[in-house]
């Protein structure tokens, strides 16, 4: 979910900026000393502020395919993790489960990223529909190592250093606010 603005610089180049709400999630499962599995799932709610440049190599009637590149900043405002253990060894058959854990203190607030993608705009009267596929490659490490929380003590889990890379698929609508007028010749 987002809102943005695009500005036409030339017939082939546009620039844009916006604000997007996104939810990023990941899961993984790892063994611990051959007696238990640690299952970890995390969901981040983020406000992303991208700045992009669009290159439109050629227009095909109503279809305007484009390539895009850019950068942005993601502000992480809520991170929640669900962790549990599944024991393999019957001698240690006490699984650990619990409530979802807030991971905000263990995550960096700001995550700069690089954007690369492609898409297509479809011309409608006074507007466009668009389909867009892009990747957002995180630059900064997500883990704040000073605050592991209680996960290592109860679930035998500790964070590795990692970055978040996402694949984003968008379908949207662009409304054109300006109404160009024909300039009169002064001669």
Secondary structure, 3 states (H helix, E strand, C coil): CEEEEEEECCCCEEEEEEEEEEEEEEEEEEEECCCEEEEEEEEEEEEEEEEEEEECCCEECCEEEEEEEEEEEEEEEEEEEEEEEEECCHHHCCCCCCCCEECHHHECCEEEEEEEEEEEEEEECCEEEEEEEEEEEECCCCECCCCCCCHHHHCCCCCCCCCCEEEEEEEEEEECCCCCCCCCCCC
